[in-house]
Amino acid sequence: MSGGSAWTGAAVAAVTIGYGLFSRRLASTPVSAPMVFAAFGVLIGPIGLDVLDLGHDAGPVLTLVEAALALLLFTDAMTVRRRDLRADGYLPLRLLAIGLPLSIAAGWLLAWPLLPGLTLWEFALLGAVLAPTDIALGKTASSSPRVPGPVRHGLEVESGLNDGLVLPFFVMFLAALPGTLASEEGVGGVFWRAIVVSGAVGLALGVVGARLLTLARARGWATGAWQQVVVLAVAFCAYSVATALDGSGFIATWTGGFAFGVTLRRTASAGGGRAAEERPSEPAVERPSDPAEERPADLAENLGGLLGTLSFLAFGAVLLGPALEHLDWRIITYAVLSLTVVRMLPVALALVGSGLRLPTVAYVGWFGPRGLASVVFGLLLVEEHVPGIELLGQVIAVTIGLSILLHGVSAPSFAHRYGNWFDAAQAGGADLREARGTAGGLGKRRGGLRRLR
């Protein structure tokens, strides 16, 4: 390792240690982990101390953020249950089925007058890149007990699933854009490899991996720690096989995580309880309780959270810092409108007839922060040699940077104010749709290191 690389590594380790030591104190403040790491990235990047400059070689950065997104796609999809989209799931279902496509379309249309020089498909790509939300950037918005359970749950489910749902739009828009690597294969070829084949690979590996893990757990073959390693390995196996077939590793990990979670729950409940009955001749062996067996996805979740947090440091150095040197009113205007109109208007339309009050619609509409998925998609545009990448990269970086700041700072105060309104409305005897149902499913799973973000 060269001297410069060693000092860069030491600097990254130092800020990670510093934030970790004060993470509990900072959790109750508007200062979030993405805010700290992105700012530090700008500081050590080319417009700051120039300690970290990967602008000419984005390979290490791309590897870091791709690994983070792949793990989070897998573990988020693992937790999907039908009940998430039933009962109090009316909110995430509307946000994903109606709000998400409308957000992509709104981002597409808004770019037309504000960003001249880009093509129709580049406008579409921008809309898709900035559509996924990452509620971890404003964690208090979905974790504060002052916020009604169904609202917290809805924001968590939407954030956990919309990045996977955006992937087909992203790859198809990329294939339709002339001059990119994906366009050489054509829309039909990309659809077949990236969506059909990759989806099938993920489903198959997810089912097989879950069945093998269930068998090993039922017979006591695997320790809790190694069960967690198996989950991690299945995720990367799905990603690697799909990539080797020239497909989409992200689609494979998303479908793989879904199949893994569904199969694990079904086989554990249907077959795990019968394991002892099927082996009556074997003496009962009392094994010590191993907490790792209860949550086999913890390692993948925590590692994905750590890599995701570090990705914001790379984002600050490689994308945000250089973008700040080329600001103009068009870029700033698009970024502001992307975080407001492009998010809030589709949410309002999606929630028409839901029975939710205006403060809830505004709260849900505002908390649509852009995060890791948008960073990865933006870097993939660089890798695909998109013709308008210079302008697209600046818009994406500024929008994410503004989101990190505004959503992080506003989350505690807005959650408090919204909670005050909800308590007052309930005390006044109002029949609130927000008060019906309970939160569960995906909303409970974003623990570990993602909580720091």
Secondary structure as the mmCIF struct_conf table of DSSP 4:
data_model
#
loop_
_struct_conf.conf_type_id
_struct_conf.id
_struct_conf.beg_label_comp_id
_struct_conf.beg_label_asym_id
_struct_conf.beg_label_seq_id
_struct_conf.end_label_comp_id
_struct_conf.end_label_asym_id
_struct_conf.end_label_seq_id
HELX_RH_AL_P HELX_RH_AL_P1 GLY A 3 LEU A 21
TURN_TY1_P TURN_TY1_P1 PHE A 22 PHE A 22
HELX_RH_AL_P HELX_RH_AL_P2 SER A 23 ALA A 27
TURN_TY1_P TURN_TY1_P2 SER A 28 SER A 28
BEND BEND1 THR A 29 PRO A 30
HELX_RH_AL_P HELX_RH_AL_P3 ALA A 33 ILE A 44
BEND BEND2 GLY A 45 GLY A 45
TURN_TY1_P TURN_TY1_P3 PRO A 46 LEU A 49
BEND BEND3 VAL A 51 VAL A 51
TURN_TY1_P TURN_TY1_P4 GLY A 55 HIS A 56
HELX_RH_AL_P HELX_RH_AL_P4 GLY A 59 MET A 78
TURN_TY1_P TURN_TY1_P5 THR A 79 THR A 79
HELX_RH_3T_P HELX_RH_3T_P1 ARG A 82 LEU A 85
BEND BEND4 ARG A 86 ARG A 86
HELX_RH_3T_P HELX_RH_3T_P2 ALA A 87 GLY A 89
HELX_RH_AL_P HELX_RH_AL_P5 TYR A 90 ARG A 94
HELX_RH_PI_P HELX_RH_PI_P1 LEU A 95 GLY A 99
HELX_RH_AL_P HELX_RH_AL_P6 LEU A 100 LEU A 114
BEND BEND5 LEU A 115 LEU A 115
TURN_TY1_P TURN_TY1_P6 PRO A 116 GLY A 117
HELX_RH_AL_P HELX_RH_AL_P7 LEU A 120 VAL A 129
TURN_TY1_P TURN_TY1_P7 LEU A 130 LEU A 130
HELX_RH_3T_P HELX_RH_3T_P3 ILE A 135 GLY A 138
TURN_TY1_P TURN_TY1_P8 LYS A 139 LYS A 139
HELX_RH_AL_P HELX_RH_AL_P8 THR A 140 SER A 143
TURN_TY1_P TURN_TY1_P9 PRO A 145 ARG A 146
BEND BEND6 VAL A 147 VAL A 147
HELX_RH_AL_P HELX_RH_AL_P9 GLY A 149 ALA A 176
BEND BEND7 LEU A 177 LEU A 177
TURN_TY1_P TURN_TY1_P10 PRO A 178 GLY A 179
BEND BEND8 THR A 180 THR A 180
TURN_TY1_P TURN_TY1_P11 LEU A 181 LEU A 181
HELX_RH_3T_P HELX_RH_3T_P4 ALA A 182 GLU A 184
TURN_TY1_P TURN_TY1_P12 GLU A 185 GLU A 185
HELX_RH_AL_P HELX_RH_AL_P10 GLY A 186 VAL A 190
HELX_RH_PI_P HELX_RH_PI_P2 PHE A 191 VAL A 197
HELX_RH_AL_P HELX_RH_AL_P11 SER A 198 ALA A 218
TURN_TY1_P TURN_TY1_P13 ARG A 219 GLY A 220
BEND BEND9 ALA A 222 ALA A 222
HELX_RH_AL_P HELX_RH_AL_P12 GLY A 224 ALA A 244
TURN_TY1_P TURN_TY1_P14 LEU A 245 ASP A 246
BEND BEND10 GLY A 247 GLY A 247
HELX_RH_AL_P HELX_RH_AL_P13 GLY A 249 ALA A 270
TURN_TY1_P TURN_TY1_P15 GLY A 271 GLY A 271
HELX_RH_3T_P HELX_RH_3T_P5 GLY A 272 ARG A 274
TURN_TY1_P TURN_TY1_P16 ALA A 275 GLU A 278
TURN_TY1_P TURN_TY1_P17 PRO A 280 SER A 281
BEND BEND11 GLU A 282 GLU A 282
HELX_LH_PP_P HELX_LH_PP_P1 PRO A 283 ALA A 284
HELX_LH_PP_P HELX_LH_PP_P2 ARG A 287 SER A 289
HELX_RH_AL_P HELX_RH_AL_P14 PRO A 291 GLU A 294
TURN_TY1_P TURN_TY1_P18 PRO A 296 ALA A 297
HELX_RH_AL_P HELX_RH_AL_P15 ASP A 298 PHE A 315
HELX_RH_PI_P HELX_RH_PI_P3 GLY A 316 LEU A 320
HELX_RH_AL_P HELX_RH_AL_P16 GLY A 321 LEU A 324
TURN_TY1_P TURN_TY1_P19 GLU A 325 HIS A 326
HELX_RH_AL_P HELX_RH_AL_P17 TRP A 329 LEU A 339
TURN_TY1_P TURN_TY1_P20 THR A 340 THR A 340
HELX_RH_AL_P HELX_RH_AL_P18 VAL A 341 ALA A 350
TURN_TY1_P TURN_TY1_P21 LEU A 351 GLY A 353
BEND BEND12 SER A 354 SER A 354
HELX_RH_AL_P HELX_RH_AL_P19 LEU A 358 TRP A 366
HELX_RH_AL_P HELX_RH_AL_P20 LEU A 372 GLU A 383
TURN_TY1_P TURN_TY1_P22 GLU A 384 HIS A 385
TURN_TY1_P TURN_TY1_P23 PRO A 387 GLY A 388
HELX_RH_AL_P HELX_RH_AL_P21 ILE A 389 ALA A 427
TURN_TY1_P TURN_TY1_P24 GLY A 428 GLY A 429
HELX_RH_3T_P HELX_RH_3T_P6 ARG A 433 ALA A 435
BEND BEND13 ARG A 436 GLY A 437
HELX_RH_3T_P HELX_RH_3T_P7 GLY A 441 LYS A 444
TURN_TY1_P TURN_TY1_P25 ARG A 445 ARG A 445
HELX_RH_3T_P HELX_RH_3T_P8 GLY A 448 LEU A 452
#
